[in-house]
Structures are given as structure tokens and as C-alpha cells.
Amino acid sequence: MKLSEAIKEMFSQAGLTYRNAAARMGAKSQGSVTNVVVRNNCSVSSLIEIANVCGYDLILQPKICGISKSQILLSDAGKKSSLEVSGK
């Protein structure tokens, strides 16, 4: 799963639109949030901010810990950036 898909999943789970998320982030327009999804790229600080408004935390943990069904896994399998949503 791509970063943009993971962000869309967070919005869906939180019941937020791009406009709602942008307003909660204090952005002047929804474009700042939309651009992250369209570009499929953002800074860690932007990802943390988006996660916060959706009610998520960005957590780094050792791989041996495993993940729960409610977590979104960001991995670098085979040097190709990939994301997986657990429980799907």
C-alpha cells in the first residue's frame, strides 16, 4: 500500500474529509492535505500532524514486535517502499 492509500485509510477510519483535516491542522486550504496524497510523499512531521488529527500515533518499533489489526505498517521490503494495513 502506498503512503497516499494509508493516509486515505486514516481519514476513512477517522471519518474526516481533506477539508476537515486541513481545518483541524490549521491549514488555510485543503490543498496542503490533498497535495500530500496526490504526490504520495511528505515529511515525517507532516505525516505525524496528519496522523494526530486522525487520532493515530506514529510509532517506530522493532520488527520482532509484530503489529495489531488496528495498526498501519510502513515497511521497506526489497528497497521498494510499501505500506500494509493490518487486518485487511
Secondary structure, DSSP 8 states (H G I E B T S, - for coil): --HHHHHHHHHHHHT--HHHHHHHHT-SSTHHHHHHHHHT---HHHHHHHHHHTT-------GGG---TT-EEEE-GGGS-EEEETT-
